[in-house]
Every structure is written in C-alpha cells, then in structure tokens.
C-alpha cells in the first residue's frame, strides 16, 4: 500500500505514512484556531520538514479542494468577518480561483513579469 499524499510505502492497513498523518492531525486539531505562524511552529515542533508539509497541504485527492484550499478559505473568512463583512469563501471557491490562476485562464490574471491586460 502507498501513502495517499506522498506515495511512499506504508503498511497494508494505513492510507497515509506517519509523517503525512501527523500533518493532517495537526491541521485538523489546530488549523482554524491558530494563526499561520503558530501552525508552522506546530509542524516544526513535530519535526516535520517543509517538503513533507507542502506535499500534504497541496495533495489533490479525487478532485476535491486541497487542505491548503481549506485553510485559505478559513483565513479569508476570518479576515472578512473581522472587517464586518460576511465570510462566504468555500474551499471549492479557493480551488476554482487557484486553478484559474495556474492555468492562466482566469480573467484579470497575469504572470509575474508580464504587463496587466488592457482594460
């Protein structure tokens, strides 16, 4: 069996390796309750590397939004609520915006070094 996140070998009954399982557990436990700096500190305290964390946060499983999309939606909603606006950003919205930006197909998006599209 292989880890669903990093594709390394794992035991027959596990879907993820111990390192990836730690990342998921930390995000599930503290993702919406702590700031990004504190979340990074939790990853470091567990001995996780940036590559291990990025692999899990950016894993696209079955076309669903990534964990990073979920965290971004939570952060955007907290910011909007703090500004007195309704927070309505869903992880699927973040995924749609991210994919449009990556493919260059989103209206009003351009890559670094390029000039913005003419209005």
N, C-alpha and C positions, 0 to 999 in steps of 0.2 A: 504494500500500500504506500502511496505517496501523499505528502502534505498538500492540502488543497491550496495553500498560499505559496510556499517556496519550492514545492516539488521534490523535496528531499525525502529519502526513505523514512518511513515511520512504522510503527507496529501495525498489525493487521486490524486492530480494533479502533485505532485513532485516525481521525480525519486530519489532524494537524500535528506538527512536531512540537516539542516542548517550548521552544523559543517563540514560535508563532502563537501558541496557545497563551503564553504569558502576555504578549502584546494585546490579544483580544480581551483577555481578562482585565488588564489594566484599563483599556478603553471602556469596556462595559461597566467597570466599577466606578471610574472617576472621570470619564470623558466629558460629560456635561456639567460636572460640578466644579472642576478646577480649570484654571487658565492654561493656555498652551505651554507656558514656561514651566508650570508645575507638572504638567503631563510629561514633558521632556525629562524633568527631574525624576519622575517615577520610572521612566524607561531606563535611565542611566543607573538608578539605584538597583534595578533588577539585572544589570549587566548586559543589557541589550544594545546592539550596535545600530547605527543609523540605517544601514542597509537592511537589517532584519525588520526594523520598524517600518521603513518605507515599503518593503515588499508586502507586508500585511496590509498597511493602510491603502495601498494602491491596487490590491488584488480585485479584479472584476470576476465575480463568481456568478455565472448564469445570467449575465446581462444586468444584474442588479447594481444599484449605486455602490461605490466603494465605501469603506469605513471613513476614508478622508472626506468623501462627499457628505457623509452623515455628520461628521464633526464640523465641517464648514457650514452646513445648514444650521446646526445648533448655535454656532458662533454668530452667524448673520442674524438669526432670530433674537439672540440675546442683545446684540447691538441695536437692532431696530426697536425692541421693547424698551431699552434704556433711553432711546431718543423719543419715546412716546408714540411710536408707530406700531401697527400690528405686525408681528413676525409671522410671515407666511411662507418662508422658504423651506421647501422639502428637499430631502436628499435627491429625489428624482429631478427636481429643478436644477440643482447644482450639477448633477451628472449631465444633463442636457446642455447647460452652458459650457461646461468643461469640454465636452465632445465637440461642440460647435467651434470653440476657440482653437482646439487642437487641429481640427480638420480645415480650419480657415474658412469654413462655410458660414460662420455666424455674421450677421450684419453688424457692421461697425467694428469688426476685429481686424487687427493687423499685427504682423510680427515686428519684433524689435529691429530697428534699423530702417524700417520702411516708413514712408510718409502716410499719414492717415488718409482714408478715402475721401475724395472730394464730396462735399455736401450737395 
